[in-house]
Amino acid sequence: MTAYAAEARKVTKRYGSFTALDKVDITVKRGAVYGLVGDNGAGKTTFLKLLSGHIYADEGELTLFGCHSRKDMEEQRRRTGAVIEAPGFYPQISVEKNLEYYRILKGVPGKRAVDEVLELVGLADRKKKRCRDLSLGMKQRLGLAIALIGEPELLILDEPINGLDPSGIIEIRNLLQRLSREKNITIILSSHILTELEQLATVYGFLTDGKLAEQITAEEIKEKCSDYIEINVSEPERYTAVLEKKFHTESYKVLPDKTIHIVNPMMDIGAYSRLASENRMDISRLERRQVTLEEYYMDLKNGGRKYA
Ligand SMILES: Nc1ncnc2c1ncn2[C@@H]1O[C@H](COP(=O)(O)OP(=O)(O)OP(=O)(O)O)[C@@H](O)[C@H]1O
């Protein structure tokens, strides 16, 4: 059994003469929550459409559960559920009937499957409502419900929290966390709301103008950008020398502008301030910080020098 739910090797997609994805390499391990990050037009939806079979790549190889021929991929897509752009449903008929339609279309036996997904996405009390009367957030949930019919092993979601109100965002976040942790469903999702993505994703793919700038796990970002103390002192070289001698720490780095980052500090912030004053050095700045996904992304866009 392959360890990967999806892989892209040197995948290129063009729309006419415009290259939307340029030799992109992405690997999604089973059980991962893969967050696709990128500005408008970076190529996120294009990648998700390729995976879901809405469009085809011009070059490179896509793999789903280890299969890559077009025919085998079609077969493997039965193991996936996707919500890309506006989910397609019939506005005149009820939520329940829409789901029933998709259940039959997907060949999923037993009406219970519809009730189960309605329960899962929190739409059970609205099942008799006509779809056209649903709010945007409710439509998002219905899209997710359609994707979940048939218990997919891989969920492909384009902006799943777009248009949701704050409590809707929390509910969908909790639902995706549950699907990942309890059912071990692999999830690939795009979002512009990085504070939300940060709470879900275990790995990120950063796309810039159709190119993959970086693929990195949340764990690796944490290690690279751990909790740190940022300090500016009058004599940085002497400060780091006493830091090593007195606190026996070598986990620091000096940035080009002489700012010192003490990574995973062992002492409280006052100890670092005292170290400077006891050794007759002036401090112009002292701050304890944790890098956010937003900061990491903005730095990457600007060349990725800070957290390299
Ligand atoms: N069918 C199409 N024909 C021509 N160009 C297209 C088509 N679909 C997408 N594009 C272009 O390809 C680029 C990537 O689009 P895509 O929708 O994949 O970006 P995205 O990262 O999902 O953006 P957003 O965050 O705005 O949804 C954009 O410049 C877009 O205009």
The ligand as a MOL file (V3000), in Angstrom:
LIG
                    3D

  0  0  0     0  0            999 V3000
M  V30 BEGIN CTAB
M  V30 COUNTS 31 33 0 0 0
M  V30 BEGIN ATOM
M  V30 1 N -10.2970 28.2390 -17.5470 0
M  V30 2 C -9.3240 29.1400 -17.5090 0
M  V30 3 N -8.9080 29.7680 -18.6190 0
M  V30 4 C -7.9010 30.6660 -18.5950 0
M  V30 5 N -7.2240 31.0080 -17.4790 0
M  V30 6 C -7.5950 30.4180 -16.3410 0
M  V30 7 C -8.6490 29.4550 -16.2760 0
M  V30 8 N -8.7890 29.0360 -15.0010 0
M  V30 9 C -7.8540 29.7010 -14.2960 0
M  V30 10 N -7.1470 30.5270 -15.0790 0
M  V30 11 C -6.0280 31.3730 -14.6550 0
M  V30 12 O -5.0350 30.5470 -14.0580 0
M  V30 13 C -4.4740 31.1960 -12.9200 0
M  V30 14 C -4.6240 30.3120 -11.7060 0
M  V30 15 O -5.9980 30.2530 -11.3740 0
M  V30 16 P -6.5200 29.4640 -10.1190 0
M  V30 17 O -8.0120 29.6120 -10.0940 0
M  V30 18 O -5.9720 28.1100 -10.1270 0
M  V30 19 O -5.8430 30.3010 -8.9350 0
M  V30 20 P -6.1370 30.2620 -7.3660 0
M  V30 21 O -4.8310 30.1700 -6.6940 0
M  V30 22 O -7.1510 29.2350 -7.0490 0
M  V30 23 O -6.7360 31.7070 -7.1320 0
M  V30 24 P -7.8710 32.2150 -6.0910 0
M  V30 25 O -7.1990 32.2780 -4.7650 0
M  V30 26 O -8.2220 33.5630 -6.6170 0
M  V30 27 O -9.0020 31.2430 -6.1380 0
M  V30 28 C -5.1770 32.5520 -12.8090 0
M  V30 29 O -4.3530 33.5330 -13.4160 0
M  V30 30 C -6.4570 32.3650 -13.5980 0
M  V30 31 O -6.8850 33.5790 -14.1610 0
M  V30 END ATOM
M  V30 BEGIN BOND
M  V30 1 1 1 2
M  V30 2 1 2 3
M  V30 3 2 2 7
M  V30 4 2 3 4
M  V30 5 1 4 5
M  V30 6 2 5 6
M  V30 7 1 6 7
M  V30 8 1 6 10
M  V30 9 1 7 8
M  V30 10 2 8 9
M  V30 11 1 9 10
M  V30 12 1 10 11
M  V30 13 1 11 12
M  V30 14 1 11 30
M  V30 15 1 12 13
M  V30 16 1 13 14
M  V30 17 1 13 28
M  V30 18 1 14 15
M  V30 19 1 15 16
M  V30 20 2 16 17
M  V30 21 1 16 18
M  V30 22 1 16 19
M  V30 23 1 19 20
M  V30 24 2 20 21
M  V30 25 1 20 22
M  V30 26 1 20 23
M  V30 27 1 23 24
M  V30 28 2 24 25
M  V30 29 1 24 26
M  V30 30 1 24 27
M  V30 31 1 28 29
M  V30 32 1 28 30
M  V30 33 1 30 31
M  V30 END BOND
M  V30 END CTAB
M  END
